[in-house]
Structures are given as C-alpha cells and as structure tokens.
Amino acid sequence: MNLMDNKLQCKRCGKPIKGGCYNTPDGPFCVDCWENKISEKTKKNYEKQALKRLQTVGIGFKKKIGNEQNPSMWKV
C-alpha cells in the first residue's frame, strides 16, 4: 500500500474530502457535516482547543526569541 494513496476523510461521515474542509483539533470534517451535523457547542469547544494550542506555541516562541535577545537568560 502506497502512503500517497490515502485520502483525507471526514471524521464524522467517513467520505473522502475532495474540496475544502474544516480542520479541527480532533480531525477534518467535510463542509456538509460541519455546517449541518456538528452542534454549535462542539464548534466552540474545537475553537477553544485550537486557540489554546496556538497560545502555547506563541508563548514558547516568545520565550525563545526573548532568550536570544537577552544573553543573560540563555540556558547552558
């Protein structure tokens, strides 16, 4: 089996995704499932998870840049 043969599939319905999709922390959803089958509460939960992960990455990036600009904070 060739790894390139794997198709992106909707997490909810399992159909192959050919066009756009919603890429959530839990996996990709096709547009139809996202707009018609996923509750607003679940969508907000996915949004919170994604923002929390981005915040963590941003904090790590800020600390790394801060340490490069201030040599006294470099860890040996």
Secondary structure, 3 states (H helix, E strand, C coil): CCHHHCCCECCCCCCECCCCEEEECCEEEEHHHHHHCCCHHHHHHHHHHHHHHHHHHHHHHHHHHHHHHCHHHCCC
